[in-house]
């Protein structure tokens, strides 16, 4: 099947730029740019086309400031396919930890009063709190090979599909010994897969950077952790790190 060169933009809001940097590290990046014309990509070029319609827009970062909302909506209007890239864009990520504390107090701890006056901050949320998202490229940072696969699918005129399975499934496929069987804890049972169980495969617990899976049974998982004598305060910390997905999830964690 013939590929066509698609027009795309890459944008960042409240994030660390780590996911964008992953795109350049991909071994397939030189092949990818044969299929994509990046007409709006600030990290690559100061000259950006801000008006051209886009076949795809890749958006990194949570929405944490009021002025970011209209900018995001403008991007959505320009593109027929919007991809959220990274934990911050998909689930709120690290910025959304602020939602679990007194937000004004958190700002006073970090910023001077003069800076806060012009901050115009809002409660950090994933981008789908404001616009429709067509594909979630999860992780902190994203899996660089996934970007290539999504770009290739779009160039072929196909709609890329997300994997809807928890990390535990990928651990089973790789025949990893479950960390729970070793007396340790892990967020794999409730976390979206797609990372090939990278952390557990290297003897490190999954920390949930790909966000809670759509069918995550949180009460059951909390019960499982308690069986391993994990205190509620620690469970709350574990779930807060990447759990800014929606109000329902947030309220559950706050009640722990």
Secondary structure, 3 states (H helix, E strand, C coil): CCCCCEEEEEEECECCCHHHHHHHHCCCHHHHHHHEEEEEECCCCCCCCCCCCECEEEEECEEEEHHHHHHHHHHHHHECCEEEECHHHHHCCHHHHHHHCCHHHHHHHHCCHHHHHCCCEEEEECHHHCCCCCEEECECCECHHHHHHHHHHHHCCCCCCCCCCEHHHHHHHCCCCCHHHHCCCCCHHHEECCCCCHHHHCCCCCCCCCCECCCCCHHHHHHHHHHCCCCHHHHHHHHHCCCCCCHHHHHHHHCC
